[in-house]
Amino acid sequence: MLYADENIPLKIVQRLRSEGYAVTYVPRSLPDREILAKALAENALILTYDSDFSSMVLDEGRPTAGIIVIRISFRVPVEDEAQIIVEMLRRYSDKLFGACCFLSETVADIRHPLF
């Protein structure tokens, strides 16, 4: 399961759903800490552009089911961005749970918190 943060374009969510991923949009009204806790309780990865989530996990030591922080250039068309995300999920799905992944056009930097 994936939680799409409020900043994820609908086209990316639609592409992920067409690939068979269960994706839920997170409402704007929820604070980041609540989203992190809810995603953990539901064993859902958080897909976001917001580095606040990775800071909560890597700097504050908060537990997570997994976070994917997208660092793809705004110049990359959204369709290509969606393809990069799909390919990363296919390739690294077994390594993402409990980790923070920083995803660019060329690299998936997967970091596991040191608790």
N, C-alpha and C positions, 0 to 999 in steps of 0.2 A: 504494500500500500504506500502511496505517496501523498504527502500534503503539499499542495502548491501554494506558496506564499502569495499574498495579494499582488505582488509585483510581477508575477509570471504571466506572460501573454497567453491569451486564450488559445491561440494557434498551437502553442507548445503543449498545452493541456489536451487539446483535441488529438494531436499526433500521438501523445503517450497513451491516451485511451484507445485509439485505433490500433495500437500495438499490443493491447490487452492489459495495460496497467490500470489499476484502480487508483484514480486521482481525485482528491477532494480539495476544493478551493478553501482556503482559510479566510474567515471573515476579517475585515479590517478592524473590527471592534475588539478583537482579542489581543492582549499584550503578548509580546514575544515569549516571555517566561511561561505563560499559560499554554501557548502553542507548543513549546518544547515539551512540557509535561504531558500534554494530551497526546502528542505524537508518540512519546515514549510508551504511554499506557496502551496505545493501539498498535505499537510496533511499526510505526510508519516513518518513512524517510521524509525529511523536509527538503523541498526544492525551493531555493531562494536566490536572490541577488544580494541579500542583506547579510553583511558580515557580523552583525550583532549575535546571530545564532552561534556562529563558530567561536566568538569571544566567550559566550556563556559556557560553552563546553570546554574549550581548550584553556581559557584563562581562569574561569571560575570553578571548573571541575564539575559542572552539572552533567548528569547522565543524559544520554540520547540514544534513540534507536538508529540515528544516522542523519547527517546533514550534507546536502550537496549545494555548495555555494558556487553559483555560476559567475565566471570571470571571462566570458566570451565578449569580444569587441562588439560595440553597438553597430559597427559597420557590417557585421555578418548578418545576412538576411535571416529572418526568424525561422524560415523553413530549414535552412542549413543548421541553425542553432538547435532546432528540435532534433535533427538527425544526429548531431554530435551527442546530445543528451541520451538518445535512444541507444546509440552505439556504446556509450560509456556504461549504461545500465546493463546491457547485454554482456559486456566484457568483464565488468567488475562487481556484479551483483552480490557475489559471495564475500566480498571484502568491505562492503559499504555499511553494514549494520554495526552500530556503535562507533562509527568513525565520522570524521569531517573530511569531505572531499572538496577540493578546490578545482573546478573544471574550467579549463581554457580551451582554445581551439586545438591545441596540440598535446596537452598534458592533463592527466587526472592525478592530482597530488592528494593521496589518501593518507590522512593522519589519524592515528588512534590516540585518544587522550591518555595521559599518564596519571592514573588515580593512585 
